[in-house]
Amino acid sequence: MDDLLKVFMGTFFLILITNTGMLLISSSIYARQADKALSNYERAIENANSSEDVVKSCVKDAADHKFKLTFDTEKQDYAGRVYNSQMYLTYSFFIPFVGSHEKTVSATID
């Protein structure tokens, strides 16, 4: 009977450790995807000279991937083009035993 209890406890802790590791790895993958998405959005907006259509497309794409993309505009020229804008990408992730968190990463658009 004592051996049976040890087997069940060992199996329980093995499953617990395996699931915790999988959740940590998946949250790390999600963070890397958010960083990659921010780089792609930054490149697309800079290449389009901050075109309003491209910005709207990036915001929509971010929302489709469950990210929140916001901008803090610092300077505009006479034609309304944006210079030196700060872009923020907010995403939420889950860490086992700690809970759900939100993180914001930023990039500067020149």
N, C-alpha and C positions, 0 to 999 in steps of 0.2 A: 504494500500500500504506500509505503514511503517513497519507493521508486516511481510510482505512478504520479505522485504529487510533484516530484522533481521534474519529470518529463513535461507535465502540463505547465509548470512555472517556466521552464526553459523555453518551451514553445511560445508561451505568451510574451516573454521578453524578447525573443528573436523577432517575432512579428512586430512588436512595438518599435524596436530599433530599426527594422527594415522600413516601416512606414514613415518614421521620423526622417530617416535619410532621404527617402524618395520625396517627401514634402520640401525638405531643404534644397534639394537639387532642383526641383521644379520651380521654386521661388527664385533661385539663382538664374535659371534659364529665362524666366519672365523678366527679370531685371536686365539681363543682357539684351533681350528683344526690345525693351523700352529704350535702352541706350542706342541701339542700332537704328530704331525708328526715328529717334531725335536727330541723329546724324543725317539720315536720309531726308527728313523734313527740312533741316537746315540747308543742305546742299540744294534741294529743289527750290527753296525760296530764294536763296542767294543767286542761283542761276537764272531765275525768272525776274530778278530785280524787284523782289517783294511784290509781285503782281497779286492783286486782290483775288483773282480767280484761283491762283495756285495756293494762296494762303487758305482760302475756303476749302479747297480740295484736301489740303493737309489736315485741317481741323476735322473734316468729315472722316477722313481715313483714320485719324487717331481715335475718334469716337467709335468707329467700327471695331477697333482693336481694344476697346475698353480703356483707352488712355484719355487724359484731358490735356489739350494743347491750348495754352494761353500766351498772350504777347504783352509786353510792356514797351510801348513806343517812346523813344526818347527824342528823336529829331525827324522832321519832315521837310522836304523842300517845297518850292512854290507849286510844283505839279502834284503834290500829295504823296510822292514816293517816300518810303520810309528808309531812314539811315540809322544805324546803331540801335537796333531793336533787340530786346532781350526776349527769348522764347523759353517757355517753361512747359515741361511735360510731366504730368502727375499720374502716377499709377499706384494701385494698391496691391499688396502681396500678403501672403499668410506664412507665418513662422510657427511651427509646432510649439505648443506649451506657452507661447507668448501671445499669439493672436494675430489679428489683421492690422496692417499698418499701411500708411500712405507715404510715398516718397516723391519728391520733386527734383528733377534734374533740369539744368538750364544750359542754354547755348546763346552766344551773341551772334546776331546777324549784322554784318557790315555792309 
